[in-house]
Amino acid sequence: MSSPTPPSGPFEPADVPDDGAGIDGADAETVGDAANGSEAADDADVVAVYASLRRSEEVVDAFVATARRRRALDAEEIRVLARADALIGDVAADLSGRKHAREIARRSMVADLATAARLSEWTVTRLLGQAADLCDRFAPVVDALERAEISRQRVFTIYEAGAAIEDEAARAAYVTLALAVAAELTPGRMRPVVRRFAERFLDRSLAERTADAHERRCVEVTDLDDGLSQLLAILPTTLAHGIDDRLTAQARTIDRK
């Protein structure tokens, strides 16, 4: 039997049987419309994403602007409290020979501020002292707060670490170092850093500083709503953590019951 003769010409599409599976003109138009519709949907998604990003940027800008205004107001509040403390000092000087009247004048000012701010008199007294000291010995830090370069929390982190530095030149050097890191680190991260800075400039022994710290111990009770009160205590760290652990353990025991 002889072999079939292969086709001599090139393969032609017409040689393939038409089984109806091809795409006619109408189908091709449908496919094209679908592709165009998909591209249009993608374009709409892109537009929506860009619009969302613009709204996000507006929110971020508004947040930053608000934070800057709040920091400027915090600096203004510190300066106002410092002026109030100076006013109390002026009254005390005018009544230098009348101790009882001087004490009444001081308590009256503290009571007015406490009532207006809805704070305890102890808290107001503490804020007055801190504000006066900040404006007197840590003025560059308050200035940085006013320019919104640092936050109020960072201000007091710097202040608390360096408040014991008595020498003016040493304190100025400390403030320079502290402000340099305050703009870069979170308050939690900068706290141990500025404490190390402060240790370089302290001219008092640890025992002397501990004795001073003990003088600042206190307990404050603030009445809240619904028969509750807030207890604030400043005490040695070991005792504070021991109390916290004991109360936490008691609370967990109560929850299990």
MIDOSE-1310 file (N, C-alpha, C; in nm, 2 decimals, decimal comma, always signed):
residues 257
mssp	+0,09/-0,12/+0,00/+0,00/+0,00/+0,00/+0,09/+0,12/+0,00; +0,05/+0,22/-0,09/+0,14/+0,34/-0,10/+0,10/+0,44/+0,01; +0,20/+0,52/+0,06/+0,17/+0,62/+0,16/+0,10/+0,74/+0,10; +0,02/+0,81/+0,19/-0,06/+0,92/+0,14/+0,04/+1,04/+0,11
tpps	+0,01/+1,11/+0,01/+0,10/+1,22/-0,03/+0,07/+1,34/+0,05; +0,18/+1,39/+0,12/+0,15/+1,51/+0,20/+0,12/+1,63/+0,12; +0,05/+1,73/+0,18/+0,01/+1,84/+0,10/+0,13/+1,92/+0,06; +0,13/+1,97/-0,06/+0,25/+2,04/-0,11/+0,25/+2,19/-0,08
gpfe	+0,13/+2,25/-0,05/+0,12/+2,39/-0,02/+0,12/+2,42/+0,13; +0,13/+2,54/+0,17/+0,13/+2,58/+0,31/-0,01/+2,55/+0,37; +0,00/+2,54/+0,51/-0,13/+2,50/+0,58/-0,22/+2,62/+0,57; -0,34/+2,60/+0,53/-0,44/+2,70/+0,51/-0,55/+2,69/+0,62
padv	-0,60/+2,80/+0,68/-0,71/+2,80/+0,78/-0,83/+2,73/+0,72; -0,85/+2,73/+0,59/-0,97/+2,67/+0,54/-0,96/+2,52/+0,55; -0,84/+2,47/+0,57/-0,82/+2,32/+0,58/-0,88/+2,27/+0,72; -0,90/+2,36/+0,82/-0,95/+2,32/+0,95/-1,10/+2,33/+0,94
pddg	-1,17/+2,22/+0,98/-1,31/+2,22/+0,97/-1,37/+2,32/+1,06; -1,47/+2,39/+1,02/-1,54/+2,49/+1,09/-1,64/+2,42/+1,18; -1,61/+2,42/+1,32/-1,70/+2,35/+1,41/-1,79/+2,45/+1,49; -1,78/+2,58/+1,45/-1,87/+2,68/+1,52/-1,81/+2,74/+1,64
agid	-1,67/+2,70/+1,67/-1,61/+2,75/+1,79/-1,54/+2,88/+1,77; -1,53/+2,93/+1,66/-1,47/+3,06/+1,63/-1,54/+3,18/+1,68; -1,48/+3,30/+1,69/-1,54/+3,42/+1,74/-1,58/+3,50/+1,62; -1,71/+3,53/+1,61/-1,75/+3,61/+1,50/-1,74/+3,76/+1,54
gada	-1,78/+3,85/+1,46/-1,77/+3,99/+1,48/-1,84/+4,04/+1,60; -1,96/+3,99/+1,62/-2,04/+4,03/+1,74/-1,97/+3,99/+1,87; -1,92/+3,87/+1,87/-1,85/+3,82/+1,99/-1,73/+3,90/+2,02; -1,65/+3,93/+1,92/-1,53/+4,01/+1,93/-1,57/+4,15/+1,99
etvg	-1,68/+4,21/+1,94/-1,72/+4,34/+1,99/-1,75/+4,33/+2,14; -1,82/+4,22/+2,18/-1,86/+4,20/+2,32/-1,73/+4,19/+2,41; -1,63/+4,11/+2,36/-1,51/+4,10/+2,44/-1,44/+4,23/+2,45; -1,44/+4,31/+2,34/-1,38/+4,44/+2,35/-1,45/+4,53/+2,45
daan	-1,58/+4,53/+2,45/-1,66/+4,61/+2,54/-1,63/+4,57/+2,69; -1,61/+4,44/+2,71/-1,58/+4,39/+2,85/-1,44/+4,44/+2,89; -1,35/+4,44/+2,80/-1,21/+4,49/+2,83/-1,22/+4,64/+2,86; -1,29/+4,71/+2,78/-1,30/+4,85/+2,80/-1,36/+4,88/+2,94
gsea	-1,47/+4,80/+2,97/-1,54/+4,82/+3,10/-1,45/+4,80/+3,22; -1,36/+4,69/+3,20/-1,27/+4,66/+3,31/-1,17/+4,77/+3,33; -1,12/+4,83/+3,22/-1,02/+4,94/+3,23/-1,09/+5,06/+3,29; -1,21/+5,09/+3,26/-1,28/+5,20/+3,32/-1,30/+5,18/+3,47
adda	-1,33/+5,05/+3,51/-1,34/+5,03/+3,65/-1,21/+5,05/+3,72; -1,10/+5,00/+3,66/-0,97/+5,02/+3,72/-0,94/+5,17/+3,73; -0,97/+5,25/+3,63/-0,95/+5,39/+3,64/-1,03/+5,45/+3,75; -1,15/+5,41/+3,77/-1,24/+5,46/+3,88/-1,18/+5,43/+4,01
dvva	-1,12/+5,30/+4,02/-1,06/+5,27/+4,15/-0,94/+5,35/+4,18; -0,86/+5,38/+4,08/-0,74/+5,47/+4,10/-0,78/+5,61/+4,14; -0,89/+5,66/+4,08/-0,93/+5,79/+4,12/-0,98/+5,79/+4,26; -1,05/+5,69/+4,30/-1,10/+5,68/+4,44/-0,99/+5,67/+4,54
vyas	-0,88/+5,59/+4,50/-0,77/+5,58/+4,59/-0,70/+5,71/+4,61; -0,68/+5,79/+4,50/-0,61/+5,92/+4,51/-0,70/+6,01/+4,59; -0,83/+6,01/+4,57/-0,92/+6,09/+4,65/-0,91/+6,06/+4,80; -0,90/+5,93/+4,83/-0,89/+5,89/+4,97/-0,75/+5,93/+5,03
lrrs	-0,65/+5,93/+4,95/-0,52/+5,97/+4,99/-0,52/+6,12/+5,02; -0,59/+6,20/+4,93/-0,59/+6,34/+4,96/-0,66/+6,37/+5,09; -0,77/+6,30/+5,11/-0,85/+6,32/+5,24/-0,76/+6,28/+5,36; -0,68/+6,17/+5,34/-0,59/+6,13/+5,45/-0,48/+6,24/+5,48
eevv	-0,43/+6,30/+5,37/-0,33/+6,40/+5,39/-0,39/+6,52/+5,46; -0,52/+6,55/+5,42/-0,58/+6,67/+5,49/-0,60/+6,64/+5,64; -0,64/+6,52/+5,67/-0,65/+6,48/+5,81/-0,52/+6,49/+5,89; -0,41/+6,44/+5,82/-0,28/+6,45/+5,89/-0,24/+6,59/+5,91
dafv	-0,26/+6,67/+5,80/-0,22/+6,81/+5,81/-0,30/+6,88/+5,93; -0,43/+6,85/+5,94/-0,51/+6,91/+6,04/-0,47/+6,86/+6,18; -0,43/+6,74/+6,19/-0,38/+6,68/+6,32/-0,25/+6,75/+6,36; -0,16/+6,77/+6,26/-0,03/+6,84/+6,29/-0,05/+6,98/+6,33
atar	-0,14/+7,05/+6,26/-0,17/+7,19/+6,29/-0,23/+7,20/+6,43; -0,32/+7,11/+6,47/-0,38/+7,11/+6,60/-0,28/+7,09/+6,71; -0,19/+6,99/+6,68/-0,08/+6,96/+6,78/+0,01/+7,08/+6,80; +0,04/+7,15/+6,69/+0,12/+7,27/+6,71/+0,05/+7,38/+6,79
rrra	-0,08/+7,40/+6,77/-0,15/+7,50/+6,85/-0,16/+7,46/+6,99; -0,18/+7,33/+7,02/-0,19/+7,28/+7,15/-0,06/+7,30/+7,23; +0,05/+7,28/+7,16/+0,18/+7,30/+7,23/+0,21/+7,44/+7,26; +0,17/+7,53/+7,17/+0,18/+7,68/+7,19/+0,10/+7,72/+7,31
ldae	-0,02/+7,66/+7,32/-0,11/+7,69/+7,44/-0,06/+7,63/+7,57; +0,01/+7,52/+7,56/+0,07/+7,46/+7,68/+0,18/+7,55/+7,73; +0,26/+7,61/+7,64/+0,37/+7,70/+7,68/+0,30/+7,82/+7,74; +0,20/+7,87/+7,68/+0,13/+7,99/+7,74/+0,07/+7,96/+7,88
eirv	+0,02/+7,84/+7,90/-0,03/+7,80/+8,03/+0,08/+7,80/+8,13; +0,19/+7,74/+8,10/+0,30/+7,74/+8,19/+0,35/+7,88/+8,23; +0,35/+7,97/+8,13/+0,39/+8,11/+8,16/+0,28/+8,18/+8,25; +0,16/+8,15/+8,22/+0,05/+8,21/+8,31/+0,06/+8,16/+8,45
lara	+0,08/+8,03/+8,47/+0,10/+7,98/+8,60/+0,22/+8,04/+8,67; +0,33/+8,06/+8,60/+0,45/+8,12/+8,65/+0,42/+8,27/+8,70; +0,34/+8,34/+8,62/+0,30/+8,47/+8,66/+0,21/+8,47/+8,79; +0,13/+8,37/+8,80/+0,04/+8,36/+8,92/+0,13/+8,33/+9,04
dali	+0,23/+8,25/+9,02/+0,32/+8,22/+9,13/+0,40/+8,34/+9,17; +0,44/+8,42/+9,07/+0,51/+8,55/+9,10/+0,42/+8,65/+9,17; +0,29/+8,65/+9,14/+0,19/+8,74/+9,20/+0,18/+8,70/+9,35; +0,17/+8,57/+9,38/+0,17/+8,52/+9,51/+0,29/+8,57/+9,59
gdva	+0,41/+8,56/+9,53/+0,53/+8,61/+9,59/+0,53/+8,76/+9,62; +0,47/+8,83/+9,52/+0,46/+8,98/+9,55/+0,37/+9,01/+9,66; +0,26/+8,94/+9,67/+0,16/+8,96/+9,78/+0,23/+8,93/+9,92; +0,31/+8,82/+9,91/+0,38/+8,77/+10,03/+0,48/+8,88/+10,08
adls	+0,54/+8,94/+9,98/+0,64/+9,05/+10,01/+0,57/+9,17/+10,07; +0,46/+9,20/+10,02/+0,38/+9,32/+10,07/+0,34/+9,29/+10,21; +0,31/+9,17/+10,24/+0,26/+9,13/+10,38/+0,37/+9,06/+10,46; +0,49/+9,10/+10,44/+0,60/+9,03/+10,50/+0,60/+9,03/+10,65
grkh	+0,53/+9,13/+10,71/+0,53/+9,13/+10,86/+0,40/+9,07/+10,91; +0,32/+9,01/+10,82/+0,19/+8,96/+10,87/+0,17/+8,82/+10,81; +0,23/+8,72/+10,88/+0,24/+8,59/+10,83/+0,10/+8,53/+10,80; +0,01/+8,55/+10,89/-0,13/+8,49/+10,88/-0,20/+8,55/+10,75
arei	-0,19/+8,68/+10,73/-0,25/+8,74/+10,61/-0,18/+8,69/+10,48; -0,05/+8,67/+10,49/+0,02/+8,62/+10,37/-0,02/+8,48/+10,33; -0,04/+8,40/+10,43/-0,09/+8,26/+10,41/-0,23/+8,26/+10,35; -0,31/+8,35/+10,40/-0,45/+8,36/+10,35/-0,45/+8,40/+10,20
arrs	-0,36/+8,50/+10,17/-0,36/+8,55/+10,03/-0,31/+8,43/+9,94; -0,21/+8,36/+9,98/-0,16/+8,25/+9,90/-0,27/+8,14/+9,88; -0,34/+8,10/+9,99/-0,44/+8,00/+9,98/-0,56/+8,05/+9,89; -0,59/+8,18/+9,90/-0,70/+8,23/+9,82/-0,67/+8,22/+9,67
mvad	-0,54/+8,25/+9,63/-0,50/+8,24/+9,49/-0,51/+8,09/+9,45; -0,45/+8,00/+9,53/-0,45/+7,86/+9,49/-0,59/+7,81/+9,48; -0,68/+7,85/+9,57/-0,82/+7,80/+9,57/-0,89/+7,85/+9,45; -0,87/+7,98/+9,41/-0,93/+8,03/+9,29/-0,89/+7,95/+9,16
lata	-0,76/+7,92/+9,15/-0,71/+7,85/+9,04/-0,76/+7,70/+9,04; -0,77/+7,64/+9,15/-0,81/+7,50/+9,17/-0,96/+7,49/+9,13; -1,04/+7,59/+9,17/-1,18/+7,59/+9,14/-1,20/+7,61/+8,99; -1,13/+7,70/+8,93/-1,15/+7,73/+8,79/-1,11/+7,62/+8,70
arls	-1,00/+7,55/+8,74/-0,95/+7,43/+8,66/-1,00/+7,30/+8,71; -1,08/+7,30/+8,81/-1,14/+7,17/+8,87/-1,03/+7,08/+8,90; -0,93/+7,13/+8,97/-0,81/+7,05/+9,02/-0,81/+7,07/+9,17; -0,73/+6,98/+9,23/-0,71/+6,99/+9,38/-0,61/+7,10/+9,41
ewtv	-0,62/+7,15/+9,53/-0,53/+7,26/+9,56/-0,38/+7,21/+9,57; -0,37/+7,09/+9,61/-0,23/+7,03/+9,61/-0,18/+7,03/+9,46; -0,26/+6,98/+9,37/-0,21/+6,98/+9,23/-0,18/+7,12/+9,18; -0,26/+7,22/+9,21/-0,24/+7,35/+9,16/-0,11/+7,41/+9,22
trll	-0,09/+7,38/+9,35/+0,04/+7,42/+9,42/+0,16/+7,36/+9,35; +0,15/+7,23/+9,31/+0,26/+7,17/+9,24/+0,28/+7,23/+9,10; +0,18/+7,25/+9,03/+0,19/+7,31/+8,90/+0,25/+7,45/+8,90; +0,21/+7,53/+9,00/+0,26/+7,66/+9,02/+0,41/+7,66/+9,04
gqaa	+0,46/+7,57/+9,13/+0,60/+7,56/+9,15/+0,68/+7,51/+9,03; +0,62/+7,41/+8,96/+0,69/+7,37/+8,84/+0,70/+7,47/+8,73; +0,59/+7,54/+8,71/+0,58/+7,65/+8,61/+0,68/+7,76/+8,64; +0,69/+7,80/+8,76/+0,78/+7,91/+8,80/+0,93/+7,86/+8,78
dlcd	+0,96/+7,74/+8,81/+1,09/+7,68/+8,80/+1,13/+7,67/+8,65; +1,03/+7,62/+8,57/+1,05/+7,60/+8,43/+1,09/+7,73/+8,36; +1,01/+7,84/+8,39/+1,03/+7,97/+8,33/+1,16/+8,03/+8,38; +1,20/+8,00/+8,50/+1,32/+8,06/+8,56/+1,45/+7,99/+8,52
rfap	+1,45/+7,86/+8,53/+1,57/+7,78/+8,51/+1,58/+7,70/+8,38; +1,46/+7,68/+8,32/+1,45/+7,60/+8,20/+1,38/+7,67/+8,09; +1,40/+7,80/+8,08/+1,33/+7,89/+7,98/+1,35/+7,84/+7,84; +1,47/+7,79/+7,79/+1,48/+7,74/+7,65/+1,39/+7,62/+7,63
vvda	+1,36/+7,54/+7,73/+1,27/+7,43/+7,71/+1,13/+7,48/+7,68; +1,08/+7,58/+7,76/+0,95/+7,64/+7,74/+0,94/+7,70/+7,60; +1,05/+7,77/+7,56/+1,05/+7,83/+7,43/+1,04/+7,73/+7,32; +1,11/+7,61/+7,33/+1,09/+7,50/+7,24/+0,95/+7,45/+7,23
lera	+0,89/+7,44/+7,34/+0,75/+7,40/+7,35/+0,66/+7,50/+7,27; +0,68/+7,63/+7,29/+0,60/+7,73/+7,22/+0,62/+7,72/+7,07; +0,74/+7,69/+7,03/+0,76/+7,67/+6,88/+0,72/+7,54/+6,83; +0,66/+7,46/+6,92/+0,60/+7,32/+6,88/+0,71/+7,23/+6,84
eisr	+0,83/+7,25/+6,89/+0,94/+7,16/+6,86/+0,94/+7,03/+6,94; +0,88/+7,05/+7,06/+0,87/+6,93/+7,15/+0,73/+6,94/+7,22; +0,69/+6,83/+7,28/+0,56/+6,82/+7,34/+0,57/+6,86/+7,49; +0,45/+6,88/+7,55/+0,45/+6,91/+7,70/+0,51/+6,79/+7,78
qrvf	+0,48/+6,67/+7,73/+0,53/+6,55/+7,80/+0,68/+6,55/+7,80; +0,74/+6,59/+7,69/+0,89/+6,59/+7,68/+0,94/+6,70/+7,77; +0,87/+6,81/+7,77/+0,92/+6,92/+7,86/+0,94/+6,87/+8,00; +0,84/+6,80/+8,06/+0,85/+6,76/+8,19/+0,94/+6,64/+8,21
tiye	+0,96/+6,57/+8,11/+1,07/+6,46/+8,11/+1,20/+6,52/+8,13; +1,23/+6,63/+8,05/+1,36/+6,70/+8,06/+1,37/+6,77/+8,20; +1,26/+6,83/+8,24/+1,26/+6,90/+8,37/+1,28/+6,81/+8,49; +1,21/+6,70/+8,49/+1,22/+6,61/+8,61/+1,36/+6,55/+8,62
agaa	+1,42/+6,52/+8,50/+1,56/+6,46/+8,51/+1,66/+6,56/+8,55; +1,64/+6,69/+8,51/+1,75/+6,79/+8,54/+1,72/+6,89/+8,64; +1,61/+6,87/+8,72/+1,57/+6,97/+8,82/+1,67/+6,99/+8,93; +1,75/+6,88/+8,95/+1,84/+6,88/+9,07/+1,97/+6,95/+9,03
iede	+1,99/+6,99/+8,90/+2,12/+7,05/+8,86/+2,12/+7,20/+8,90; +2,20/+7,23/+9,00/+2,20/+7,36/+9,05/+2,29/+7,46/+8,97; +2,40/+7,42/+8,92/+2,49/+7,51/+8,85/+2,43/+7,55/+8,72; +2,43/+7,68/+8,70/+2,36/+7,74/+8,58/+2,43/+7,70/+8,45
aara	+2,56/+7,70/+8,44/+2,63/+7,66/+8,32/+2,60/+7,51/+8,29; +2,61/+7,43/+8,40/+2,59/+7,28/+8,38/+2,45/+7,26/+8,34; +2,35/+7,33/+8,39/+2,21/+7,31/+8,36/+2,19/+7,35/+8,21; +2,25/+7,46/+8,17/+2,24/+7,50/+8,03/+2,30/+7,40/+7,93
ayvt	+2,41/+7,34/+7,97/+2,47/+7,23/+7,89/+2,37/+7,11/+7,88; +2,32/+7,08/+7,99/+2,22/+6,96/+8,00/+2,10/+6,99/+7,91; +2,05/+7,11/+7,92/+1,93/+7,14/+7,84/+1,96/+7,13/+7,69; +2,08/+7,18/+7,65/+2,11/+7,17/+7,51/+2,12/+7,03/+7,46
lala	+2,18/+6,94/+7,54/+2,18/+6,80/+7,50/+2,04/+6,74/+7,50; +1,96/+6,77/+7,61/+1,83/+6,71/+7,62/+1,74/+6,75/+7,50; +1,74/+6,88/+7,46/+1,66/+6,93/+7,35/+1,70/+6,86/+7,22; +1,83/+6,83/+7,21/+1,87/+6,77/+7,08/+1,81/+6,63/+7,06
vaae	+1,80/+6,56/+7,17/+1,74/+6,42/+7,16/+1,59/+6,42/+7,17; +1,53/+6,53/+7,23/+1,39/+6,53/+7,25/+1,31/+6,54/+7,12; +1,38/+6,60/+7,02/+1,31/+6,62/+6,89/+1,31/+6,49/+6,81; +1,40/+6,39/+6,85/+1,41/+6,27/+6,78/+1,35/+6,14/+6,84
ltpg	+1,34/+6,15/+6,98/+1,30/+6,03/+7,05/+1,16/+6,05/+7,11; +1,09/+5,94/+7,13/+0,96/+5,94/+7,21/+0,99/+5,97/+7,35; +0,90/+6,02/+7,43/+0,92/+6,04/+7,57/+0,97/+5,92/+7,65; +0,92/+5,80/+7,62/+0,96/+5,68/+7,68/+1,11/+5,65/+7,65
rmrp	+1,15/+5,67/+7,53/+1,29/+5,64/+7,49/+1,38/+5,74/+7,54; +1,34/+5,87/+7,55/+1,43/+5,98/+7,58/+1,45/+5,98/+7,73; +1,36/+5,93/+7,81/+1,37/+5,94/+7,96/+1,50/+5,88/+8,01; +1,54/+5,76/+7,98/+1,67/+5,71/+8,03/+1,79/+5,79/+7,97
vvrr	+1,77/+5,84/+7,85/+1,88/+5,92/+7,79/+1,91/+6,05/+7,86; +1,80/+6,12/+7,89/+1,82/+6,25/+7,96/+1,86/+6,23/+8,10; +1,83/+6,12/+8,16/+1,87/+6,09/+8,30/+2,02/+6,07/+8,30; +2,07/+6,00/+8,20/+2,22/+5,98/+8,19/+2,29/+6,12/+8,16
faer	+2,23/+6,20/+8,08/+2,28/+6,34/+8,06/+2,29/+6,41/+8,20; +2,18/+6,41/+8,27/+2,17/+6,48/+8,40/+2,28/+6,43/+8,50; +2,30/+6,30/+8,50/+2,40/+6,25/+8,59/+2,54/+6,31/+8,57; +2,57/+6,35/+8,45/+2,70/+6,41/+8,42/+2,72/+6,55/+8,49
fldr	+2,61/+6,61/+8,52/+2,61/+6,75/+8,57/+2,57/+6,77/+8,71; +2,53/+6,66/+8,77/+2,48/+6,67/+8,91/+2,60/+6,67/+9,00; +2,60/+6,77/+9,10/+2,71/+6,78/+9,19/+2,68/+6,74/+9,33; +2,56/+6,67/+9,34/+2,52/+6,62/+9,47/+2,52/+6,47/+9,47
slae	+2,54/+6,41/+9,59/+2,55/+6,27/+9,60/+2,41/+6,21/+9,59; +2,41/+6,08/+9,56/+2,28/+6,01/+9,55/+2,20/+6,01/+9,68; +2,28/+6,00/+9,80/+2,21/+6,01/+9,93/+2,14/+6,14/+9,95; +2,21/+6,25/+9,91/+2,15/+6,38/+9,93/+2,02/+6,40/+9,84
rtad	+2,03/+6,35/+9,72/+1,91/+6,36/+9,63/+1,80/+6,27/+9,68; +1,83/+6,15/+9,73/+1,73/+6,06/+9,79/+1,66/+6,13/+9,90; +1,74/+6,20/+9,99/+1,67/+6,27/+10,10/+1,58/+6,38/+10,05; +1,62/+6,45/+9,95/+1,53/+6,55/+9,89/+1,40/+6,49/+9,83
aher	+1,42/+6,38/+9,77/+1,31/+6,31/+9,71/+1,21/+6,27/+9,81; +1,26/+6,22/+9,93/+1,17/+6,18/+10,03/+1,08/+6,30/+10,09; +1,14/+6,42/+10,08/+1,06/+6,53/+10,12/+0,94/+6,56/+10,03; +0,94/+6,50/+9,91/+0,83/+6,53/+9,81/+0,73/+6,42/+9,82
rcve	+0,74/+6,33/+9,92/+0,64/+6,23/+9,93/+0,51/+6,29/+9,98; +0,40/+6,24/+9,92/+0,27/+6,29/+9,96/+0,16/+6,19/+9,92; +0,04/+6,22/+9,97/-0,08/+6,14/+9,93/-0,19/+6,23/+9,91; -0,27/+6,21/+9,80/-0,38/+6,30/+9,76/-0,50/+6,21/+9,72
vtdl	-0,62/+6,25/+9,77/-0,74/+6,18/+9,74/-0,83/+6,28/+9,66; -0,88/+6,24/+9,55/-0,97/+6,32/+9,47/-1,10/+6,24/+9,45; -1,21/+6,30/+9,50/-1,34/+6,23/+9,49/-1,39/+6,23/+9,34; -1,44/+6,12/+9,30/-1,50/+6,10/+9,16/-1,65/+6,08/+9,17
ddgl	-1,71/+6,04/+9,06/-1,85/+6,02/+9,06/-1,88/+5,87/+9,11; -2,01/+5,85/+9,14/-2,06/+5,72/+9,17/-1,99/+5,66/+9,29; -1,96/+5,74/+9,39/-1,90/+5,69/+9,51/-1,76/+5,64/+9,51; -1,69/+5,68/+9,40/-1,55/+5,64/+9,39/-1,45/+5,76/+9,41
sqll	-1,33/+5,73/+9,44/-1,23/+5,83/+9,46/-1,10/+5,78/+9,40; -1,01/+5,88/+9,37/-0,88/+5,85/+9,31/-0,78/+5,88/+9,42; -0,69/+5,78/+9,44/-0,58/+5,79/+9,54/-0,45/+5,81/+9,47; -0,38/+5,92/+9,49/-0,25/+5,95/+9,43/-0,15/+5,95/+9,54
ailp	-0,05/+5,87/+9,53/+0,06/+5,87/+9,63/+0,20/+5,88/+9,56; +0,28/+5,97/+9,62/+0,42/+5,97/+9,57/+0,50/+5,91/+9,68; +0,57/+5,80/+9,65/+0,64/+5,72/+9,75/+0,76/+5,65/+9,69; +0,84/+5,59/+9,77/+0,96/+5,52/+9,71/+0,91/+5,41/+9,61
ttla	+0,99/+5,40/+9,50/+0,96/+5,31/+9,39/+0,93/+5,17/+9,43; +1,01/+5,11/+9,52/+0,99/+4,97/+9,56/+0,86/+4,95/+9,63; +0,82/+5,05/+9,71/+0,69/+5,04/+9,78/+0,58/+5,06/+9,68; +0,59/+5,15/+9,58/+0,49/+5,17/+9,48/+0,46/+5,04/+9,40
hgid	+0,57/+4,98/+9,36/+0,55/+4,86/+9,28/+0,50/+4,74/+9,36; +0,54/+4,74/+9,49/+0,49/+4,64/+9,58/+0,34/+4,65/+9,60; +0,29/+4,78/+9,62/+0,15/+4,80/+9,63/+0,07/+4,77/+9,50; +0,13/+4,80/+9,39/+0,07/+4,77/+9,26/+0,05/+4,62/+9,24
drlt	+0,16/+4,55/+9,27/+0,15/+4,40/+9,26/+0,05/+4,34/+9,35; +0,04/+4,39/+9,47/-0,05/+4,34/+9,57/-0,20/+4,37/+9,53; -0,22/+4,49/+9,48/-0,36/+4,53/+9,44/-0,40/+4,45/+9,31; -0,30/+4,43/+9,22/-0,33/+4,35/+9,10/-0,37/+4,21/+9,13
aqar	-0,29/+4,15/+9,22/-0,32/+4,01/+9,26/-0,45/+4,00/+9,33; -0,49/+4,10/+9,41/-0,62/+4,09/+9,48/-0,73/+4,11/+9,38; -0,71/+4,20/+9,28/-0,81/+4,22/+9,17/-0,84/+4,09/+9,09; -0,73/+4,02/+9,06/-0,74/+3,89/+8,99/-0,81/+3,79/+9,07
tidr	-0,79/+3,78/+9,20/-0,86/+3,69/+9,29/-1,01/+3,72/+9,29; -1,04/+3,84/+9,30/-1,18/+3,88/+9,30/-1,25/+3,84/+9,16; -1,18/+3,87/+9,05/-1,24/+3,83/+8,92/-1,26/+3,68/+8,91; -1,17/+3,60/+8,96/-1,19/+3,45/+8,95/-1,31/+3,41/+9,03
k	-1,34/+3,48/+9,14/-1,46/+3,44/+9,22/-1,59/+3,48/+9,15
